[in-house]
């Protein structure tokens, strides 16, 4: 049963999604921490913890936690704390001591946290909201009973781990995407179809934009760094889940060459992190869905996996968890109107369009939801989990703005709603700039490209089919509290405009202006951000006066609405020029 627990908590731990660990033997050892009868638990108490943890760093507290019965261990005792500098870190957590690191006998607090998440999302341990502790589940005990002291997984261990992974909905989503005929997908192609639509916490790097950027990058070191580091949150999750599936033989990692043609110019790059399903993977997917003689595998869901970032995180988690509860406890299909009334009775208000998008998101999460017109039925059985219901949980102003856009946007993909979250998240500035350029080129009909990097604007766009074509230099700015356009960044835009006017290779050897079309003679500049504040217009006017080039500050909501009008053909690119820059 999905239970509701009233709480006054304002924030919760991060569960349900994992980014780093993939060694199943280490995971097994972590699960064994919670089984007092296991060899690993006894070894930790007698040998490993006394060897690695100083008394001054809390050894006695960790041993007391391990010897307590019933065995429920606090998060802080498991993960420990960080040290500055990291090179001088000491071991002060149980999981830190359990897993060997690279070059030392323990890991840090961040990878230890990821092992907690991994064990939790696969259903081996459970969390108690009342005291911030973890304890082992029946599935966890089944695993620890099968553990063997060997690097290679035994047949029994492999079987238990596979079944647990098949109970994790995002793994089912990845397998389902790969099971389509001849599917050979990169992490970006999987990530774009994983999780909730239009949220920065489930963002995916635009693959076509990335391919163009990679192909135009001549520095091999910079290109390798881009391939390794440039990815959105969903891309990371897709990569991690695919690695688990690969380690269990359910998918195979196979390089893929991706080709893109822009302005009749072909670009190709090879993506190493691409995957194909194996025969064992097809069999496992069918097993999870209850095909043939197998019973459908019950799925593990937790409250925290239903939203990961932003001011609306707890509101969205609550709304979606309640939707799952109603869908799974109803004996027949439920209409969107009925779901809205149910939410309202629980104190959660939502629009019909937001609920529909949530239901689509739950399917993209990996749940099997049948749709009949405007009625929905969850075909999966869900293992028990807790919904910590916060009193007076309400949507933020940003969330309300997104909901209004859901109802007004009819033509562009709702995935672009994630730009609103990205516009306020400085940690995802690169994804914001790439997604903005993708919106303008792929949805609005502009030509152009993402640039970024040293001594280049974030991107350029231009027209090619107007009677008089124009180009725009673009700078995107992700700021949590809005953007005031400081003088230093205004001066940077002024320099880009003047470089484009002079086009002197000696002034800037990277010649970024060559990405404009040959016949463009009229240029503008544009800043894009969540919203603007302060004396930003003074800086816009100053740039225009010095460079004799008009420009505009564009809030992301306005850009989305403009893009929707362009794609719906109620506005033309010429009309946009007149309205925005003239």
C-alpha positions as CSV (number, residue, x, y, z in Angstrom):
1,X,0.0,0.0,0.0
2,X,1.2,3.5,-0.8
3,X,0.8,5.4,2.5
4,X,0.6,9.1,3.3
5,X,2.6,10.5,6.2
6,X,2.0,14.0,7.3
7,X,5.2,15.9,7.8
8,X,6.4,19.4,8.5
9,X,9.8,18.7,6.8
10,X,10.7,21.3,4.1
11,X,13.2,19.2,2.2
12,X,14.1,15.6,1.6
13,X,17.1,13.5,0.7
14,X,17.9,12.7,-3.0
15,X,16.8,9.2,-3.9
16,X,15.8,7.4,-7.0
17,X,18.5,8.5,-9.4
18,X,22.2,7.6,-9.5
19,X,25.1,9.1,-11.4
20,X,28.4,7.3,-10.5
21,X,28.7,3.8,-9.1
22,X,28.4,0.7,-11.4
23,X,30.4,-2.0,-9.6
24,X,27.8,-4.6,-8.5
25,X,30.3,-6.4,-6.1
26,X,30.7,-3.1,-4.2
27,X,27.0,-2.7,-4.1
28,X,26.6,-6.2,-2.7
29,X,29.1,-5.3,0.1
30,X,27.2,-2.1,0.9
31,X,23.9,-4.1,1.2
32,X,25.7,-6.5,3.5
33,X,26.4,-3.6,6.0
34,X,22.7,-3.9,7.0
35,X,22.8,-7.7,7.6
36,X,24.4,-8.3,11.0
37,X,24.9,-12.0,10.1
38,X,26.9,-11.3,7.0
39,X,30.6,-11.8,6.8
40,X,31.1,-8.2,5.5
41,X,29.3,-6.7,8.5
42,X,31.4,-8.7,10.9
43,X,34.6,-7.8,9.1
44,X,33.7,-4.1,9.2
45,X,33.1,-4.2,13.0
46,X,36.2,-6.3,13.8
47,X,38.8,-5.1,11.3
48,X,38.0,-2.5,8.7
49,X,36.4,0.3,10.7
50,X,39.0,0.2,13.5
51,X,41.7,0.3,10.9
52,X,40.4,3.1,8.8
53,X,38.5,5.4,11.2
54,X,40.2,7.4,14.0
55,X,38.5,7.7,17.3
56,X,38.6,11.5,16.9
57,X,36.6,11.0,13.7
58,X,33.8,9.1,15.4
59,X,34.9,5.4,15.4
60,X,33.0,4.6,18.6
61,X,29.7,6.1,17.1
62,X,30.1,4.0,14.0
63,X,30.7,0.8,15.9
64,X,27.7,1.6,18.2
65,X,25.6,2.0,15.1
66,X,26.7,-1.3,13.6
67,X,26.1,-3.1,16.9
68,X,22.6,-1.7,17.5
69,X,19.7,-4.1,17.3
70,X,17.4,-3.8,15.4
71,X,20.0,-2.6,12.8
72,X,18.9,0.8,11.6
73,X,21.8,3.1,10.5
74,X,21.6,6.8,10.2
75,X,22.5,8.5,6.9
76,X,25.3,10.5,8.6
77,X,26.9,7.4,9.9
78,X,26.8,5.7,6.5
79,X,28.0,8.6,4.3
80,X,30.2,10.5,6.7
81,X,31.4,14.0,5.8
82,X,33.8,15.7,3.4
83,X,37.2,17.2,4.1
84,X,39.0,20.2,2.6
85,X,41.2,19.7,0.8
86,X,39.9,16.4,-0.5
87,X,43.5,15.1,-0.9
88,X,43.7,15.1,2.9
89,X,40.3,13.3,3.4
90,X,40.0,10.8,6.2
91,X,37.5,8.0,6.4
92,X,34.6,8.8,8.7
93,X,31.6,6.8,7.3
94,X,30.6,3.2,7.2
95,X,30.1,3.0,3.4
96,X,33.3,5.0,2.9
97,X,35.1,2.2,4.7
98,X,33.2,-0.6,2.8
99,X,34.2,0.4,-0.7
100,X,37.8,0.7,-1.8
101,X,38.7,3.9,-3.7
102,X,41.2,4.6,-6.4
103,X,44.6,4.8,-4.8
104,X,43.3,4.5,-1.2
105,X,41.4,2.1,1.0
106,X,38.1,4.1,1.2
107,X,35.9,6.4,-0.9
108,X,34.6,9.9,-0.2
109,X,31.2,11.1,1.1
110,X,29.8,11.9,-2.4
111,X,30.3,8.4,-3.9
112,X,29.2,6.9,-0.6
113,X,25.9,8.9,-1.0
114,X,25.5,7.4,-4.5
115,X,25.9,3.9,-3.1
116,X,23.1,4.6,-0.6
117,X,20.9,5.8,-3.5
118,X,21.7,2.8,-5.6
119,X,20.9,0.2,-2.9
120,X,17.7,2.1,-2.1
121,X,16.4,2.5,-5.7
122,X,17.0,-1.3,-6.3
123,X,15.0,-2.1,-3.2
124,X,17.7,-3.6,-1.1
125,X,17.3,-1.1,1.8
126,X,14.5,1.1,3.0
127,X,14.4,4.5,4.5
128,X,12.6,5.7,7.6
129,X,11.6,9.4,7.4
130,X,11.0,9.7,11.1
131,X,14.6,9.2,12.2
132,X,16.7,9.4,8.9
133,X,17.8,5.8,9.1
134,X,18.1,2.8,6.7
135,X,17.5,-0.9,7.2
136,X,17.6,-3.9,5.0
137,X,14.6,-5.3,3.1
138,X,13.6,-8.9,2.4
139,X,15.1,-8.5,-1.0
140,X,18.3,-7.2,0.6
141,X,18.4,-10.3,2.9
142,X,17.9,-12.5,-0.2
143,X,21.0,-10.9,-1.8
144,X,23.2,-11.1,1.3
145,X,22.3,-14.8,1.8
146,X,23.6,-15.4,-1.7
147,X,26.8,-13.4,-1.4
148,X,30.1,-15.1,-2.4
149,X,33.6,-13.9,-1.8
150,X,34.6,-13.5,-5.4
151,X,35.0,-10.7,-7.9
152,X,32.8,-12.3,-10.5
153,X,29.1,-12.5,-9.7
154,X,27.7,-15.9,-9.0
155,X,24.6,-17.2,-11.0
156,X,22.4,-16.6,-7.9
157,X,23.8,-13.1,-7.3
158,X,23.3,-12.2,-11.0
159,X,19.7,-13.5,-10.9
160,X,18.8,-11.4,-7.8
161,X,20.5,-8.3,-9.1
162,X,18.8,-8.6,-12.5
163,X,15.3,-9.1,-10.9
164,X,15.9,-6.0,-8.7
165,X,17.0,-3.9,-11.7
166,X,13.9,-5.0,-13.6
167,X,11.9,-3.6,-10.7
168,X,13.4,-0.2,-11.2
169,X,11.2,1.6,-13.7
170,X,13.9,3.8,-15.4
171,X,15.7,0.6,-16.3
172,X,12.6,-0.7,-17.9
173,X,12.3,2.6,-19.8
174,X,15.8,2.2,-21.2
175,X,15.2,-1.4,-22.2
176,X,11.9,-0.5,-23.8
177,X,13.5,2.3,-25.9
178,X,16.3,-0.1,-27.0
179,X,13.9,-2.9,-27.8
180,X,12.4,-1.1,-30.7
181,X,13.4,-2.7,-34.0
182,X,17.1,-1.9,-35.0
183,X,17.4,0.6,-32.1
184,X,20.9,1.8,-31.6
185,X,20.7,4.8,-29.3
186,X,23.2,7.2,-27.8
187,X,22.9,8.3,-24.2
188,X,21.5,11.6,-25.5
189,X,18.8,9.8,-27.5
190,X,17.8,7.8,-24.5
191,X,18.1,10.8,-22.1
192,X,15.8,12.9,-24.3
193,X,13.0,10.2,-23.7
194,X,13.7,9.6,-20.0
195,X,11.8,11.3,-17.2
196,X,9.5,14.3,-17.0
197,X,9.0,16.6,-19.9
198,X,10.1,20.2,-19.7
199,X,12.1,20.1,-16.5
200,X,15.6,21.2,-15.9
201,X,16.1,18.3,-13.6
202,X,15.6,15.9,-16.5
203,X,17.3,17.9,-19.2
204,X,19.1,16.3,-22.1
205,X,21.9,17.8,-24.2
206,X,20.6,18.5,-27.8
207,X,22.4,15.9,-29.8
208,X,22.3,17.6,-33.2
209,X,23.6,20.9,-31.7
210,X,26.3,19.0,-29.9
211,X,27.4,17.1,-33.1
212,X,27.7,20.4,-35.0
213,X,29.7,21.9,-32.1
214,X,32.0,18.9,-31.9
215,X,32.5,18.8,-35.7
216,X,33.5,22.5,-35.7
217,X,36.0,22.0,-32.8
218,X,39.6,21.4,-34.1
219,X,41.3,21.1,-30.7
220,X,41.4,17.4,-29.9
221,X,41.8,18.0,-26.2
222,X,38.8,20.3,-26.1
223,X,36.8,17.9,-28.2
224,X,37.5,15.0,-25.8
225,X,36.5,17.1,-22.9
226,X,33.2,18.0,-24.5
227,X,32.5,14.4,-25.3
228,X,33.2,13.5,-21.6
229,X,31.6,16.4,-19.8
230,X,28.8,17.8,-21.9
231,X,25.6,16.0,-20.9
232,X,22.3,16.8,-19.2
233,X,20.9,15.2,-16.1
234,X,18.9,12.6,-18.0
235,X,21.8,11.8,-20.2
236,X,23.8,11.0,-17.0
237,X,21.0,8.8,-15.7
238,X,20.7,7.0,-19.1
239,X,24.5,6.4,-19.2
240,X,24.5,5.0,-15.7
241,X,21.5,2.7,-16.1
242,X,22.8,1.5,-19.5
243,X,26.1,0.6,-17.7
244,X,24.2,-1.4,-15.1
245,X,22.3,-3.2,-17.8
246,X,25.5,-3.8,-19.7
247,X,27.3,-5.2,-16.7
248,X,24.4,-7.8,-16.3
249,X,24.5,-8.6,-20.1
250,X,21.2,-7.0,-20.9
251,X,22.6,-4.4,-23.3
252,X,25.8,-3.9,-25.2
253,X,27.8,-0.7,-25.6
254,X,28.4,-0.1,-29.3
255,X,29.8,3.1,-30.7
256,X,27.5,5.1,-33.1
257,X,28.4,7.6,-35.8
258,X,25.8,10.4,-35.8
259,X,25.4,12.6,-38.9
260,X,23.7,16.0,-39.1
261,X,23.3,18.3,-42.2
262,X,23.0,22.0,-41.6
263,X,22.9,24.5,-44.5
264,X,23.7,21.6,-46.9
265,X,26.9,21.0,-44.9
266,X,27.2,17.5,-43.4
267,X,28.7,17.0,-39.9
268,X,29.6,13.6,-38.4
269,X,30.9,12.5,-35.0
270,X,31.2,9.1,-33.3
271,X,29.6,8.8,-29.8
272,X,31.1,6.1,-27.7
273,X,28.3,5.9,-25.2
274,X,25.7,4.3,-27.4
275,X,23.8,1.0,-26.7
276,X,21.9,-1.9,-28.2
277,X,19.8,-4.5,-26.5
278,X,20.9,-8.1,-26.3
279,X,18.9,-11.3,-26.6
280,X,19.1,-11.6,-22.8
281,X,17.8,-8.0,-22.5
282,X,14.7,-8.8,-24.7
283,X,14.0,-11.9,-22.5
284,X,14.4,-9.8,-19.3
285,X,12.1,-7.1,-20.6
286,X,9.4,-9.6,-21.5
287,X,9.8,-11.1,-18.0
288,X,9.4,-7.8,-16.3
289,X,6.1,-7.2,-18.3
290,X,4.7,-10.6,-17.2
291,X,4.8,-12.1,-20.7
292,X,4.8,-15.9,-21.2
293,X,4.7,-17.8,-18.0
294,X,6.2,-15.0,-15.8
295,X,4.3,-12.8,-13.3
296,X,4.8,-9.1,-13.9
297,X,7.5,-7.8,-11.6
298,X,6.4,-5.3,-9.1
299,X,8.1,-1.9,-9.4
300,X,10.0,0.2,-6.9
301,X,9.1,3.8,-6.7
302,X,10.1,6.4,-4.2
303,X,8.7,9.9,-3.6
304,X,12.0,11.6,-4.2
305,X,12.6,10.3,-7.8
306,X,9.5,12.1,-9.1
307,X,11.3,15.5,-9.2
308,X,14.9,16.4,-8.7
309,X,15.5,20.2,-8.9
310,X,13.9,23.6,-8.6
311,X,11.7,25.5,-6.3
312,X,8.7,23.2,-7.1
313,X,10.5,20.0,-6.3
314,X,8.4,19.0,-3.3
315,X,5.1,20.2,-4.9
316,X,5.8,18.1,-8.0
317,X,6.9,15.1,-6.0
318,X,3.7,15.3,-4.0
319,X,1.4,15.8,-7.0
320,X,2.9,12.9,-9.0
321,X,3.1,10.5,-6.0
322,X,-0.6,11.1,-5.3
323,X,-1.4,10.5,-9.0
324,X,0.4,7.1,-8.7
325,X,-1.5,6.3,-5.6
326,X,-4.8,7.0,-7.2
327,X,-3.9,5.2,-10.5
328,X,-2.7,2.0,-8.8
329,X,-5.5,1.8,-6.2
330,X,-8.3,2.4,-8.6
331,X,-9.8,-0.8,-10.1
332,X,-10.7,0.9,-13.4
333,X,-9.3,3.6,-15.7
334,X,-9.4,7.1,-14.2
335,X,-10.2,10.3,-16.1
336,X,-8.0,13.5,-15.9
337,X,-11.0,15.3,-14.3
338,X,-11.3,12.7,-11.6
339,X,-7.6,12.9,-10.9
340,X,-7.7,16.6,-10.6
341,X,-10.6,16.4,-8.1
342,X,-8.6,13.7,-6.1
343,X,-5.6,16.0,-6.0
344,X,-7.7,19.0,-4.9
345,X,-9.2,16.9,-2.1
346,X,-5.6,16.3,-0.9
347,X,-4.8,20.0,-0.9
348,X,-2.9,20.0,-4.2
349,X,-4.2,22.1,-7.1
350,X,-3.2,21.4,-10.7
351,X,-4.3,22.2,-14.2
352,X,-5.6,19.5,-16.5
353,X,-2.7,20.0,-18.9
354,X,-0.2,19.7,-16.1
355,X,-1.8,16.4,-15.0
356,X,-1.7,15.1,-18.6
357,X,2.0,16.0,-18.8
358,X,2.6,14.2,-15.5
359,X,1.0,11.1,-16.7
360,X,3.2,11.2,-19.8
361,X,6.2,11.7,-17.6
362,X,5.3,8.7,-15.5
363,X,5.3,6.6,-18.7
364,X,8.7,8.1,-19.6
365,X,9.8,7.1,-16.1
366,X,9.2,3.5,-16.9
367,X,5.7,2.8,-15.6
368,X,3.2,0.9,-17.8
369,X,0.2,3.2,-18.1
370,X,-2.6,2.4,-20.5
371,X,-4.4,5.3,-22.2
372,X,-7.9,5.2,-23.5
373,X,-9.0,8.6,-24.7
374,X,-8.7,10.9,-21.6
375,X,-8.7,7.9,-19.1
376,X,-5.6,6.3,-17.6
377,X,-4.9,3.0,-15.9
378,X,-1.5,1.9,-14.4
379,X,-0.9,-1.8,-15.4
380,X,2.1,-2.1,-13.0
381,X,1.9,-3.1,-9.4
382,X,3.9,-0.8,-7.1
383,X,5.8,-1.9,-4.0
384,X,4.8,0.0,-0.8
385,X,6.3,3.4,-0.4
386,X,5.6,6.5,1.7
387,X,4.4,9.9,0.5
388,X,5.6,12.5,3.1
389,X,2.7,15.0,2.7
390,X,3.7,18.6,3.5
391,X,0.9,20.8,4.7
392,X,0.0,23.7,2.4
393,X,2.3,22.5,-0.4
394,X,1.9,25.0,-3.2
395,X,3.4,25.7,-6.6
396,X,5.9,28.5,-7.1
397,X,5.5,31.5,-9.4
398,X,7.8,29.8,-11.9
399,X,5.7,26.7,-11.8
400,X,2.5,28.6,-12.3
401,X,4.1,30.4,-15.3
402,X,5.0,27.0,-16.8
403,X,1.5,25.7,-16.3
404,X,0.1,28.7,-18.2
405,X,2.6,28.1,-21.0
406,X,1.5,24.4,-21.2
407,X,-2.0,25.7,-22.1
408,X,-0.8,28.3,-24.5
409,X,1.9,26.5,-26.4
410,X,0.4,24.4,-29.2
411,X,3.2,24.0,-31.8
412,X,6.7,23.7,-30.3
413,X,7.6,20.6,-28.3
414,X,6.8,20.9,-24.5
415,X,10.4,19.7,-23.9
416,X,11.4,23.3,-24.4
417,X,9.5,24.2,-21.1
418,X,12.7,23.1,-19.4
419,X,14.3,26.3,-20.6
420,X,12.4,28.1,-17.9
421,X,14.2,26.0,-15.2
422,X,17.5,26.2,-17.0
423,X,17.3,30.0,-17.2
424,X,17.4,30.2,-13.4
425,X,20.1,27.5,-12.8
426,X,23.6,28.8,-13.3
427,X,25.0,25.3,-12.9
428,X,23.3,24.4,-16.2
429,X,24.3,27.4,-18.3
430,X,25.8,25.4,-21.1
431,X,22.7,23.3,-21.5
432,X,20.6,26.5,-21.4
433,X,22.6,28.1,-24.3
434,X,22.5,24.9,-26.4
435,X,18.8,24.4,-25.8
436,X,18.1,28.0,-26.7
437,X,19.9,27.7,-30.0
438,X,18.1,24.4,-30.7
439,X,14.8,26.2,-30.2
440,X,15.7,29.0,-32.6
441,X,17.1,26.8,-35.3
442,X,15.1,23.6,-35.1
443,X,11.7,25.1,-34.2
444,X,11.7,28.6,-35.6
445,X,13.4,28.1,-39.0
446,X,16.5,30.3,-38.3
447,X,19.8,29.1,-39.6
448,X,22.8,29.3,-37.3
449,X,24.7,27.4,-34.7
450,X,25.8,27.1,-31.1
451,X,29.3,28.5,-30.5
452,X,30.3,29.0,-26.9
453,X,33.9,28.7,-25.7
454,X,36.6,31.2,-25.4
455,X,36.2,34.6,-27.2
456,X,33.0,33.5,-29.0
457,X,29.3,34.5,-28.3
458,X,27.0,31.6,-27.3
459,X,25.6,31.4,-30.7
460,X,24.5,33.1,-33.9
461,X,21.3,32.8,-36.0
462,X,20.3,34.3,-39.3
463,X,17.6,34.2,-42.0
464,X,18.0,33.0,-45.6
465,X,14.7,33.3,-47.4
466,X,13.6,36.9,-46.6
467,X,13.8,39.7,-49.1
468,X,16.3,41.3,-46.8
469,X,18.0,38.8,-44.4
470,X,19.4,39.6,-41.0
471,X,21.6,37.9,-38.4
472,X,21.6,38.0,-34.6
473,X,24.5,37.5,-32.1
474,X,23.1,35.7,-29.0
475,X,24.3,35.6,-25.4
476,X,22.3,33.5,-22.9
477,X,22.5,34.2,-19.2
478,X,21.3,31.8,-16.5
479,X,20.9,33.6,-13.2
480,X,18.8,32.4,-10.2
481,X,17.5,35.8,-9.3
482,X,17.3,37.4,-12.7
483,X,19.8,39.2,-14.9
484,X,20.9,42.8,-14.5
485,X,23.4,42.9,-17.4
486,X,26.6,44.2,-15.7
487,X,29.0,46.5,-17.6
488,X,31.6,43.8,-18.0
489,X,29.2,41.5,-19.9
490,X,27.8,44.5,-21.9
491,X,31.4,45.3,-23.0
492,X,31.8,41.6,-24.0
493,X,28.8,41.9,-26.3
494,X,30.1,45.2,-27.7
495,X,33.4,43.5,-28.5
496,X,31.5,40.7,-30.4
497,X,29.5,43.2,-32.5
498,X,32.6,45.1,-33.4
499,X,34.6,42.0,-34.2
500,X,31.7,41.0,-36.6
501,X,31.8,44.5,-38.1
502,X,35.6,44.5,-38.7
503,X,36.1,40.8,-39.4
504,X,39.8,41.0,-38.8
505,X,41.5,37.6,-38.2
506,X,44.3,39.4,-36.4
507,X,41.8,40.7,-33.9
508,X,40.2,37.3,-33.2
509,X,41.8,34.2,-35.0
510,X,38.8,31.9,-34.4
511,X,36.8,33.9,-36.9
512,X,33.4,33.0,-35.3
513,X,31.6,35.5,-37.6
514,X,32.1,33.1,-40.5
515,X,29.1,31.1,-39.1
516,X,26.8,33.8,-40.5
517,X,25.5,33.5,-44.1
518,X,27.4,35.2,-46.8
519,X,24.8,37.7,-47.8
520,X,23.8,39.0,-44.3
521,X,24.4,42.8,-44.0
522,X,22.0,43.7,-41.2
523,X,22.8,42.5,-37.7
524,X,21.3,42.6,-34.2
525,X,22.2,41.4,-30.7
526,X,20.1,39.6,-28.1
527,X,20.4,38.6,-24.5
528,X,18.3,35.8,-23.3
529,X,17.6,35.1,-19.6
530,X,14.9,34.2,-17.1
531,X,14.0,37.8,-16.5
532,X,15.8,41.1,-16.4
533,X,16.2,43.5,-13.5
534,X,18.0,46.7,-12.6
535,X,19.3,49.1,-15.2
536,X,19.8,46.6,-18.0
537,X,18.1,48.8,-20.6
538,X,20.7,51.4,-20.1
539,X,23.4,48.9,-21.0
540,X,21.3,47.8,-24.1
541,X,21.0,51.4,-25.2
542,X,24.7,52.1,-24.6
543,X,25.8,49.1,-26.7
544,X,23.4,50.2,-29.5
545,X,24.7,53.7,-29.4
546,X,28.4,52.8,-29.6
547,X,28.1,50.0,-32.2
548,X,25.1,51.5,-34.2
549,X,23.5,48.0,-33.8
550,X,20.1,47.5,-32.2
551,X,19.5,44.8,-29.7
552,X,17.0,43.3,-27.3
553,X,16.7,41.7,-23.8
554,X,14.4,38.7,-24.2
555,X,12.8,36.9,-21.2
556,X,12.6,33.2,-21.7
557,X,8.8,33.0,-21.4
558,X,8.5,35.6,-24.2
559,X,11.0,33.7,-26.4
560,X,8.9,30.5,-26.0
561,X,5.7,32.2,-26.9
562,X,7.4,33.9,-29.9
563,X,8.8,30.5,-31.0
564,X,5.4,28.9,-30.8
565,X,3.8,31.7,-32.9
566,X,6.6,31.3,-35.5
567,X,6.1,27.6,-35.8
568,X,2.4,27.9,-35.8
569,X,2.9,30.4,-38.7
570,X,1.0,33.2,-37.0
571,X,4.3,35.2,-36.9
572,X,7.0,35.4,-39.5
573,X,10.7,35.9,-39.0
574,X,10.4,39.4,-40.7
575,X,7.6,40.3,-38.2
576,X,9.9,39.1,-35.3
577,X,12.6,41.4,-36.6
578,X,10.3,44.4,-36.6
579,X,8.8,43.7,-33.2
580,X,12.0,42.8,-31.4
581,X,14.8,44.9,-32.8
582,X,13.5,47.9,-34.8
